[in-house]
């Protein structure tokens, strides 16, 4: 199937409050969603005019520098002291907190709200991650969730599990969209491994009573 992706810009000018910029550390990693990405050079200039050193990284699954997706649950390296996220909600800032031991500041251009994201926001998620990983190591029958969506399909990584853990029985469940209600049909499976969008393992664990662990949590440990 041919797919056409169109960028939609938000008709709101991003103007960072100078008093809030002053609260930021000297070195900043700047990230934003696609709706405000057309302004990222101007936002960078605002920070630099205030004496900040700005890093605009290239994240996984994206084609534009400084663009962040919900599935960007990754460790970002570079010479910076904190993140500045431009956008609404906590969806993306939480993703940054998952794998990075640095403060995350956020500015919502729609409401002009500027704040530092509370690390406690992800404490419960981190606890569930550890519990799910422990369940995986003790499980004999494991279901591996695989999507065919562009940018999220990770069949090669899924097959690595079978080579790394030959003592386990792996059942590969392939679909375009993961329907959690259908997972209950596989009642013999003790634990699920998610290879699709990482956020499924954090936001959708309430939709299945069995442990759901992210594949990267396993691969990074081994």
N, C-alpha and C positions, 0 to 999 in steps of 0.2 A: 504494500500500500504506500503510495506517495504521500508525503506529509509536507505541509507548508506552515512554517512558523513566522508569525508577524509580531514585531515589537510594538507594544502599546505604551506610549508615554503618558504620564500623569500631568494634567494641566495645572500644576502647582509649583511655584518657584521655591526651591530649597534655599532658605536663608538661615544659617546657623547663628544663634544668639552669641554675641561676643563674650558675654559673661560666662556662658557655658563652655565655650571653646577654651577659656582661660583655666577651667577646672581640669581639662584633659592633660595627660602626661605629654612629654615633649615629642615622643615618637609614636605615631598612630598608624594602624592598619585600617584602611578605609574600604568598606564593602557596602553594596546597596543592591536592591532588587531591580529588576528590569524596568519597572515603571519610572524610576528616577535615574536610571543609568545615563541617560542623555545629558544629565547635569553633573556627572561625576568629576569632570575636569574643573568645573566652576567651584564645586564643593572642595576639591583638593586645593584650589587656589585660595579659597577663604581660610583654610587651615594654615597654609603656608604663609599667608600674609600676617597671621597671628603668631608666627614663629615656630610652627610645628613642622616636624619632618614626617612626610606622609608616604607610606608604602601602599601601593595598589596592586595586590597580587592576582594571579590567575588561579582560580579554583577548579577543582575537578568537575567535569561534565559541562563546563561553560566555554564560550567562545570569546568572551569579552573580559578584559581585565577589570577587576573590582566588582564583578557580578557574582552574587551568591544565590544558590538554590536551596530549597528545603532539604535536599539530600546531601548537602555539603557538610556532612558530619566528619570532619577531617582535622588533622593537625596541620596548622599553617606555620611555616618557618620564615624567619626574617628578623631584621633589626627593628623591632618595635616593642612598645611597652603595654599597649592596650588596643582593643578593637573599637572602631566607631561604625555602627550600623545605621544606615539611613533607610527608613521604611516603617511600616506599621506592624503591630503585634509582637509577640515573643517567640514566634515559630522559628525564625532564623537566628536570633541571638542565643536561644537555647542550644541550637546546633553548634554554635561556636564554643559555648561553655562545655560541651560534652567532651571535647578532646584537647582543649587548650587551657593551660593554667595561667591565663591572663584576664584582666578585667575586660568587661564588655559594656560599652556605653551605647546608647541608642537615641536617635532623634527621629520623631514622627513628624514629617512635614505637614501632615493633614491636621494635626492638633497643636503643633509647635511644642510638644512635650519632649523634654530631654531628661534622661535618667540613666543611672548605672544599673544593669541587670543584677538582681540578687542571686548569688551563687546557690542559695538554698532552693532556687527554682528547679534545679536539676538533681538535688540530693536524692529524692525518691526514685528518680529514673536511674541514677547510678546504682542504687541499692538493688533495683529489679534486674539490672544488667548482670550484676555479680551472681544473683540467685539463678538467673537463666543459664549463665555460663557453667555454673556448678552442676545444674540439672543435665546439661548436655554431656558433661564428662561421665556422669553416672548412668546415662540412658543407653539402652541397647538398640532400640528401634527409633530412628530419627527421620523426620520428614523435612525435606529441603524445598523451600518455596522459591520458585524461579519464575520470573516474568519475561515476556517477549517484548516489553516496551523498549523503545529506542533510548539508549543511554542508561538503562537500568538492567538490561539482560546480562547476567554474569554466570552463564553455564560453565565456562572453563574453571572459574573459581569454585563452583559447586562440586565439580568432579574432583577437585583437589582433596575434598574432605574424605572421599572414599579411599584415596591413597594414603592419607595421613592417619586414618582410623579404621584399619581393616577389620578390627574386631566388632565394629558396629554394623547394623543393617540400615542402609540409607534408602529412602523412598523419595524419588524426585518428582515433585508436583509442579507441572508447568502450565501456565495460563497467562493471558494478557493482563487481566485484573484479578488480584487475589481476593477471593470471596471467603471471608473468615467463617461464615456460617457453614460452608461446605467442609471445612476442616474437621468438623465434629463427626463426619462420616468415617474418618480414619481413627477410630477410637483405640487402636492398638499402638499408635504412635505416642511415645513418652515425651518427646521434645521436638519443637520445630526450629529450623534454622532459616532465617530470612536472608535472601540474596538480592531482593529488590530494593526499593528506596529504604534507606536506613531508618527513616522516621516511622516506618511501620512497626519496628521493634520497640519504639519508645511511646508512640501515641496510640497504637492499636492493640496493645497487650491485653487490655480489658475485654477485648472481643473474643478471646479464647482462654479457657481455664488452664491450658497447658503452657509450660515455659516456652518463650520465643526469644531466641538469641540471634544477634547480628553475626553474620559470617566473618566480618572483620574482627570482631571480638575474639573469635577462635583463631583466625589466621595470624593475628598480631601476637597471640600468646604462644604460638608454635613456630 
